[in-house]
Amino acid sequence: MNNRIPPLFGNLLLSAAVAVMAPATVSAQQSTPVQVTMPAEQGLSEELLLSGSLTARQDANLSARAAGLVATLNVDVGDRVEKGQSLLQLDDALARHDLAQRQAAVHASEVARNEAQRQVAEAEKLANQKLFPQTELEIRRATLAQAEARFSQDQAALAQARELLQRHTLTAPFDGVIAARFTDIGEYVSLGTPVLQLVAPTPLLLDVQVPQEYYPALPRLEKINVRSDLQPESAFTARLISAVPVSNAAARSFQARLEVEGADQLLPGTSASATFLFERGNGGVKVVPPDALLRHPDGNFSLFTVNENTAFRHVVKVGRSNEQGVEILEGLPADQPVVIRGNEMLQDGDAVRILETAD
């Protein structure tokens, strides 16, 4: 029996097989490769950009606590000093002489007090033996009281003299940098006359005027970012340390004071801007990458989602946008990835092939 298939019949079978396989091959070739991502569930923070000037928390014009001639000047502009460091010394010769006199007076009154104590003790011993008049004992006790009072008075005068001598030396009340010098050696300064300006470079403060309508939103404040015009490429964070609950009637604003963190390289007096990020109250808002949106000529926006390897177009309403993405307020179905690559030529209902799911 001949099992060979006639050539004509074999060609017909091959054509039929090709016809069956062709739709699957064509379908695979016509599906559009796309990249997708899942929308973020949390809406973007509300942003408020404000400008202000950086200031030092501690900025003091220092003055000597006594009047006198400047004898020694230990610092100059730009010097960094530590708390308690000697900055300036006034001529203290007279103060030292007065201190020496007070010390001598204390020594003398101490001797007199000790002698009065001895005489009272001796008189009390004799009086107990009925060998000393009671009246004379009371006189000696009064003399002792006067000696003790004199000794206390001289001790107080000695303490005052020591304090006056110390006041001829000006010391740094805090760590900082000498920003200005207003005197020189040989110059006479009066009590309370500024001689040096001391500034603490850190921490830095930023005072900004916030619109009054944001005062109730302060509990929703998530983060504050700061950029200085001195270093615009660097970003810093800040914390709100005070909000003055008094509105400026002319500007309709209130003052907020921020402490800039890690701003060692910034300078007081330079300008800076602060971006307040407030948590959004609507938790149902979702965020998609900007590449997912297609802008229409009429100004509306649409995007594509993928369901069972098919792309579907949705006209959406957008909200806020920043570098994190764009808020979608309406029109986005739940639990469907959005197309972020390959959506330029898509049509509603096109077959797609997912290449990669973005993070």
C-alpha positions as CSV (number, residue, x, y, z in Angstrom):
1,M,0.0,0.0,0.0
2,N,1.4,3.4,-1.0
3,N,1.4,5.8,2.1
4,R,2.8,8.8,0.1
5,I,0.6,11.9,0.1
6,P,0.2,13.4,-3.3
7,P,2.1,16.7,-3.7
8,L,-1.0,18.7,-4.3
9,F,-2.8,17.4,-1.2
10,G,0.4,18.0,0.9
11,N,0.5,21.6,-0.2
12,L,-3.1,22.1,0.8
13,L,-2.4,20.7,4.3
14,L,0.6,23.0,4.8
15,S,-1.4,26.0,3.7
16,A,-4.1,25.2,6.2
17,A,-1.5,24.9,9.1
18,V,0.0,28.2,8.2
19,A,-3.5,29.8,8.1
20,V,-4.2,28.5,11.7
21,M,-0.9,29.8,13.1
22,A,-0.9,33.2,11.4
23,P,-3.5,35.0,13.7
24,A,-1.4,34.2,16.9
25,T,1.8,35.4,15.2
26,V,0.2,38.6,13.9
27,S,-1.5,39.2,17.3
28,A,1.9,39.0,19.1
29,Q,3.5,41.4,16.7
30,Q,0.7,44.0,17.0
31,S,0.6,44.2,20.8
32,T,2.4,47.4,22.0
33,P,5.2,47.0,24.5
34,V,4.6,49.3,27.5
35,Q,6.0,50.0,31.0
36,V,3.6,50.4,33.9
37,T,3.5,51.3,37.5
38,M,1.0,51.3,40.3
39,P,-0.3,54.7,41.5
40,A,0.8,55.9,44.9
41,E,-2.0,55.8,47.5
42,Q,-1.1,59.0,49.4
43,G,-1.8,62.5,48.0
44,L,1.0,65.1,47.7
45,S,1.8,67.4,50.6
46,E,0.5,71.0,50.2
47,E,3.4,73.3,49.7
48,L,3.9,76.9,50.8
49,L,7.0,78.8,49.7
50,L,8.1,81.7,51.9
51,S,11.3,83.9,52.0
52,G,13.2,85.4,54.9
53,S,16.6,86.2,56.3
54,L,18.8,83.9,58.4
55,T,19.6,85.3,61.8
56,A,21.7,84.0,64.7
57,R,20.0,82.9,67.9
58,Q,22.6,84.7,69.9
59,D,23.9,88.1,68.7
60,A,25.1,90.4,71.4
61,N,26.9,93.8,71.6
62,L,29.3,93.2,74.6
63,S,30.2,96.0,76.9
64,A,32.6,96.2,79.9
65,R,31.0,96.0,83.3
66,A,33.2,98.8,84.6
67,A,34.6,102.0,83.2
68,G,38.2,102.3,82.5
69,L,41.1,102.4,80.1
70,V,41.5,99.4,77.7
71,A,44.8,97.8,78.6
72,T,44.6,94.5,76.7
73,L,42.5,93.4,73.7
74,N,42.8,89.7,73.2
75,V,40.6,89.2,70.1
76,D,39.9,90.7,66.7
77,V,37.2,90.5,64.1
78,G,36.7,87.0,62.8
79,D,38.2,85.2,65.8
80,R,36.2,82.2,67.2
81,V,35.9,82.3,71.0
82,E,34.6,80.0,73.7
83,K,32.4,80.7,76.6
84,G,34.4,82.2,79.5
85,Q,37.4,83.2,77.3
86,S,39.0,86.6,78.2
87,L,38.3,89.1,75.4
88,L,39.3,92.4,76.9
89,Q,41.1,93.7,79.9
90,L,40.8,97.2,81.5
91,D,43.4,98.9,83.5
92,D,42.7,97.5,87.0
93,A,45.5,99.0,89.1
94,L,43.2,101.0,91.4
95,A,40.9,98.0,91.7
96,R,43.8,95.8,92.9
97,H,44.9,98.4,95.4
98,D,41.3,98.6,96.8
99,L,41.2,94.8,97.0
100,A,44.5,94.8,99.0
101,Q,43.0,97.3,101.5
102,R,39.9,95.3,101.9
103,Q,41.9,92.2,102.6
104,A,43.9,94.0,105.2
105,A,40.7,95.3,106.8
106,V,39.2,91.8,107.0
107,H,42.4,90.5,108.6
108,A,42.3,93.3,111.2
109,S,38.6,92.8,112.0
110,E,39.1,89.1,112.3
111,V,41.9,89.6,114.8
112,A,39.7,92.0,116.8
113,R,36.8,89.5,116.7
114,N,39.0,86.7,117.9
115,E,40.3,88.8,120.8
116,A,36.7,89.8,121.8
117,Q,35.7,86.1,121.8
118,R,38.7,85.3,124.0
119,Q,37.8,88.0,126.5
120,V,34.1,87.0,126.7
121,A,35.1,83.3,127.3
122,E,37.5,84.4,130.1
123,A,34.9,86.7,131.7
124,E,32.2,83.9,131.5
125,K,34.5,81.5,133.3
126,L,35.2,83.9,136.1
127,A,31.6,85.0,136.4
128,N,30.6,81.4,137.0
129,Q,33.0,81.4,139.9
130,K,31.5,84.7,141.2
131,L,34.8,86.4,140.6
132,F,33.8,88.7,137.7
133,P,31.1,91.4,137.7
134,Q,28.0,90.6,135.5
135,T,28.0,94.2,134.2
136,E,31.6,93.9,132.9
137,L,30.6,90.6,131.2
138,E,27.7,92.2,129.3
139,I,30.1,95.0,128.2
140,R,32.5,92.4,126.8
141,R,29.6,90.6,125.0
142,A,28.6,93.8,123.4
143,T,32.1,94.5,122.3
144,L,32.2,91.0,120.8
145,A,28.9,91.7,118.9
146,Q,30.4,94.8,117.5
147,A,33.6,93.0,116.4
148,E,31.6,90.3,114.7
149,A,29.5,92.9,112.8
150,R,32.7,94.7,111.8
151,F,34.2,91.5,110.5
152,S,31.1,90.7,108.5
153,Q,31.0,94.2,107.1
154,D,34.7,94.0,106.0
155,Q,34.1,90.6,104.4
156,A,31.2,92.0,102.3
157,A,33.5,94.9,101.3
158,L,36.2,92.4,100.3
159,A,33.7,90.5,98.2
160,Q,32.6,93.7,96.5
161,A,36.2,94.6,95.7
162,R,36.9,91.2,94.2
163,E,33.8,91.6,92.0
164,L,34.8,95.0,90.9
165,L,38.3,93.7,90.0
166,Q,36.7,90.8,88.0
167,R,34.5,93.3,86.1
168,H,37.7,94.8,84.6
169,T,37.9,91.6,82.5
170,L,35.4,91.1,79.7
171,T,34.7,87.4,79.0
172,A,32.7,85.7,76.3
173,P,29.1,84.8,77.5
174,F,28.8,82.1,74.8
175,D,30.7,80.4,72.0
176,G,30.8,82.4,68.9
177,V,32.6,84.6,66.4
178,I,33.7,88.2,66.9
179,A,31.7,90.1,64.3
180,A,32.8,93.7,65.1
181,R,35.2,95.6,67.3
182,F,34.3,99.1,68.5
183,T,37.4,100.0,70.6
184,D,41.2,99.7,70.8
185,I,44.0,99.6,73.3
186,G,44.4,102.9,75.2
187,E,40.8,104.0,74.6
188,Y,38.7,104.9,77.6
189,V,35.3,103.1,77.7
190,S,32.4,104.1,79.9
191,L,30.1,101.7,81.7
192,G,27.7,100.1,79.2
193,T,29.6,101.2,76.1
194,P,29.6,98.4,73.4
195,V,33.2,97.3,72.7
196,L,32.7,94.0,70.8
197,Q,29.9,92.2,68.8
198,L,29.7,88.5,69.4
199,V,27.6,86.2,67.2
200,A,26.9,82.5,67.6
201,P,26.9,81.1,64.0
202,T,24.8,78.1,65.0
203,P,22.0,77.4,65.4
204,L,20.6,79.6,62.7
205,L,17.1,80.9,62.8
206,L,14.8,81.8,59.9
207,D,11.9,84.2,60.5
208,V,9.2,84.2,57.9
209,Q,5.7,85.8,57.6
210,V,3.1,83.1,57.1
211,P,-0.4,83.9,55.6
212,Q,-2.9,83.9,58.4
213,E,-5.1,81.2,56.9
214,Y,-2.3,78.6,57.5
215,Y,-2.3,79.1,61.3
216,P,-5.0,76.4,61.8
217,A,-3.0,74.0,59.5
218,L,0.2,74.1,61.6
219,P,-0.8,70.7,63.3
220,R,-0.7,69.1,59.8
221,L,2.9,70.5,59.1
222,E,5.0,67.5,58.0
223,K,8.3,69.0,57.0
224,I,10.1,72.2,56.3
225,N,12.8,72.4,53.6
226,V,15.2,75.4,53.5
227,R,17.4,76.7,50.7
228,S,19.8,79.5,51.1
229,D,20.7,81.9,48.4
230,L,24.3,81.5,49.6
231,Q,24.3,77.8,48.7
232,P,21.3,77.3,46.4
233,E,22.4,73.8,45.5
234,S,22.2,72.6,49.1
235,A,19.0,71.7,50.8
236,F,18.5,71.8,54.6
237,T,15.7,70.9,56.9
238,A,14.2,73.1,59.6
239,R,11.9,72.7,62.6
240,L,9.2,75.2,63.7
241,I,10.2,76.4,67.2
242,S,7.6,79.1,67.6
243,A,4.6,80.6,65.9
244,V,3.6,84.0,67.2
245,P,-0.2,83.8,67.7
246,V,-0.6,87.5,66.7
247,S,-1.6,88.5,63.2
248,N,-0.1,91.4,61.4
249,A,-3.1,93.5,60.5
250,A,-1.5,95.1,57.5
251,A,0.0,91.9,56.0
252,R,-2.6,89.5,57.3
253,S,0.1,87.2,58.4
254,F,1.8,85.8,61.5
255,Q,5.5,85.3,62.3
256,A,7.0,81.8,62.3
257,R,10.5,81.1,63.7
258,L,12.4,78.2,62.3
259,E,15.6,76.6,63.4
260,V,17.7,75.4,60.5
261,E,19.4,72.1,61.1
262,G,23.0,71.3,59.9
263,A,23.6,74.7,58.5
264,D,27.2,75.1,59.7
265,Q,28.3,76.6,56.3
266,L,25.6,79.3,56.2
267,L,26.0,82.8,57.4
268,P,23.6,85.0,59.5
269,G,22.2,87.8,57.5
270,T,21.9,86.0,54.2
271,S,18.5,85.4,52.5
272,A,16.8,82.0,52.4
273,S,13.5,80.4,51.4
274,A,11.5,77.9,53.3
275,T,9.0,75.4,51.8
276,F,6.3,74.3,54.3
277,L,4.9,70.8,53.5
278,F,1.4,70.2,55.0
279,E,-0.1,66.8,55.1
280,R,-3.2,66.5,52.8
281,G,-6.4,65.8,54.5
282,N,-7.9,63.7,51.6
283,G,-6.4,60.2,51.9
284,G,-8.2,59.0,48.7
285,V,-6.1,61.0,46.3
286,K,-3.6,59.0,44.3
287,V,-0.3,60.1,42.6
288,V,1.0,59.0,39.3
289,P,4.3,59.9,37.5
290,P,4.1,62.9,35.1
291,D,5.0,60.6,32.2
292,A,1.6,58.8,32.6
293,L,-0.4,61.8,31.6
294,L,-1.3,62.8,28.1
295,R,-2.5,66.4,27.6
296,H,-5.3,67.1,25.2
297,P,-5.7,70.2,23.0
298,D,-8.6,71.3,25.1
299,G,-6.5,71.3,28.2
300,N,-7.8,68.1,29.7
301,F,-5.7,65.1,30.7
302,S,-6.0,61.4,30.2
303,L,-4.0,58.3,30.9
304,F,-4.0,54.6,30.1
305,T,-4.5,51.7,32.5
306,V,-3.9,48.1,31.7
307,N,-6.3,45.3,32.5
308,E,-5.8,41.8,31.1
309,N,-3.2,43.0,28.6
310,T,-5.5,45.6,27.2
311,A,-5.1,49.4,27.4
312,F,-8.0,51.6,28.5
313,R,-8.0,55.4,28.2
314,H,-9.4,57.4,31.1
315,V,-10.0,61.2,31.2
316,V,-8.8,62.3,34.6
317,K,-8.9,65.4,36.8
318,V,-5.5,66.4,38.1
319,G,-4.5,68.2,41.3
320,R,-1.2,69.3,42.7
321,S,2.1,68.3,41.2
322,N,5.8,68.4,42.2
323,E,8.9,66.3,41.6
324,Q,7.2,63.3,43.2
325,G,4.3,63.2,40.7
326,V,0.8,64.4,39.9
327,E,-2.3,64.0,42.0
328,I,-5.3,62.3,40.3
329,L,-8.5,63.6,41.9
330,E,-11.0,61.9,39.6
331,G,-11.3,59.3,36.8
332,L,-8.6,56.8,37.9
333,P,-10.0,53.2,38.4
334,A,-8.8,51.3,41.5
335,D,-6.1,48.7,41.6
336,Q,-5.0,49.1,38.0
337,P,-1.4,50.0,36.8
338,V,-0.9,53.0,34.7
339,V,1.2,53.2,31.5
340,I,4.3,55.4,31.8
341,R,6.2,54.3,28.7
342,G,4.8,53.5,25.3
343,N,1.5,55.5,25.8
344,E,2.1,58.1,23.1
345,M,0.7,56.0,20.2
346,L,-1.8,53.9,22.2
347,Q,-5.5,53.8,21.4
348,D,-8.3,52.8,23.7
349,G,-8.6,49.0,23.6
350,D,-5.2,48.3,22.1
351,A,-3.5,45.1,23.1
352,V,-0.3,45.7,25.1
353,R,2.6,43.6,26.3
354,I,4.1,44.7,29.7
355,L,7.8,44.9,29.5
356,E,8.6,45.9,33.1
357,T,6.7,47.2,36.1
358,A,8.4,50.3,37.6
359,D,8.9,50.6,41.3
